[in-house]
Structure formats: structure tokens, C-alpha cells
């Protein structure tokens, strides 16, 4: 027997689509690393590397556990479809907060006034409103789409 590569996984996403998106993501990441290393001297990349590592540590040590606990507390009694949208909203909200925090922190050390010309707090509000609208649309669409029955 041969396995068909486009057979959907348990969540309905075909394996071929997963592989395509994963490959595109890896290629985009490699291009980004190449562009960064080829355009800037190594001495300028150390502060960027420090921010990158600190962002990963902050996410893994603080934000991810907080997301798990808040998600469990807020969504433990929700329907499965609502739970999925709620988890996505929590992750998106934390991403918006993390990016805004970095921008607010960078305002005090910027050397060029045109780099962060807009107020990051306005961006925070716009990002959270856009996220809330997306969640609302997903919840409304989730109610209108009939559930598939297992066969």
C-alpha cells in the first residue's frame, strides 16, 4: 500500500499543503538570513541577535506559559470551535503586545526620528481592534458552517 501525500491530517489540512507551506517558510527564512548577513557588517548584527535571543527567552519563559494558563482558564468551558478561535486570538494578542512592547522600548533609544514616526500605542489599538474583528468574523462563520460528521 502506498500512502497518498494529499490525504488530510486529523485537522483536515492536506499533507501536501503542509509541506508546501513549510518549504516556503524555510526558504523565506533562509533568504532573510542571507539578506541580513550580506547587507550589514557583523558588528551591527550583534544587537539584533541579542534582541532576537531575548525575544525567544521572553516568549518561552513568560509569554507561552501565560498563554497556556489564560487559554485554559478562559476557554475550558467553551465549545471546541470557539476554543480554536480563542486560542488563535490569545496568540495573536500576545504577538501584538510583544511587538508593541519592543517598539515602545525602541522609542527611547532611536537615533533617527523617521524610523518610528508613528505612535506604537496607536498601532497597539489598531492591531487589537483588527484582531477582535477577525475573531468576530471567525465566530460568526463558525456558526454558519455546518459541522462535518465522521464517517
N, C-alpha and C positions, 0 to 999 in steps of 0.2 A: 504494500500500500504506500502511496505517496501522499504526503500532506500538501494540500493546496495553500500557497502562500497568502492568498487573499481571504482566507477564512477568518471571520471576525473573532476577536478575543471575547472574553466573557462580558466586556462592556460594549461590544458591538463595533469596535473600531478595527478595520481590517489590518492584518499584519503588514501588508504591502504599504499601506498608508503610514503606519508607524515607522517602518524602515525608511521610507522616503523622507518624512519629516525629520527623523533622527539624522539622516545623512546630510540634509540641507542645514540643519543646526550645527553639526560638526564642521562642515565646510565654511559656514559663516563665521564661526568662532576662530577657525584657523586663519581666515582672511583678516579678521580683526587683529589677531596677534601679529601677523605679518605686517599689516599696515602700521601698527603701533611701533614695532621694533625698527622698521625700515625708515620711519619718518622722524623719530626723536632720538636724541642721544641717550645712552644708557643712564647717565646721571639724572636726567629728567624723569625717568621711569620709576625710580625708587619711591618717590612719594605716591605715585599711582599704585604701585604694588602694595605699599603699606595700607592705603585706603581699601584696596581690594581684599587683603587678608583680614583687616579689621572688620570689614563688612561681612565676610564669611563667619568669623568668630561671633560677631554680634548676632547674626541670624541663627547660627546653630546653638549658641548658649542661652540666648534670651528670647528671640522672636519665635522660633519654631516651637519650643515648649509652651510659650504663652498662647500661640495659635492653637495648639492641640488642646490645652486646658479650656480656653474660651470656646473653642468649637464643641468640645464635649459638653460643657455646661449649657451653652446656648442651643445646641441642636439635638440633644439626646432624646427629646420627645417629638421631634419633627418627623414628617413623612420622608421616606427615602429620597424622593425627587427634590424636596425642599432642602434636605440635608446637603445634597450635592451642590446646589446653588449657594447655600450658606457657607460651605467650606470654600468655594471659589471666591465669594465676597470677602471672607476673612483674609484669605491670602492676598487678594488684590488690595484690600485696605491697608494691610501691613506693608505691602510694597510701596504704596503711595506715601505712607508715613515715613518709611525708611528713606526714600528719595528726597522727600521734603526736608527731613532732618539733616541730610547731607548738604542740601542747598542752603539751609539756614546757617549751618556751621561754616560753609564756604564763604558766606557774605562777609564775615569778619576778616578774612584773610585775602580777599580778592585784590588783585593789583590792577585790574583793568575794569573800569566801570561798565563797559558794554557787555561783559561776559554774563553777568547775572542782572540784567537790566530790569527784569520783571520781579515782582514781589513773590517769593516762594509760597507765602501763605495763601495768596490768591490761587496759585497753582494747586495747593492742597485742597482748597474748597472746590475748584473745578474738577479735580480728579475724583474726589469723593462723591460729588453730585453725578458725574458720569458713571461711576461705579454703581451708585444707587439706581440710576435709570436702567443700566444694563441688568441689574438683579431684578428689578421690577418687570422688565420685558421677559426675562427668562422664566420668572414665576408665572406670568400670565400665559406664555406659550406652553409651559409645562402643564397647565390645567386644561388647555385646549387639545393637546395631542393625546390621543388615547394610548393607554399602556399596551405594550405587546405582551401577548400571552406566550408562555413557554410551551413548546410542542413536544 
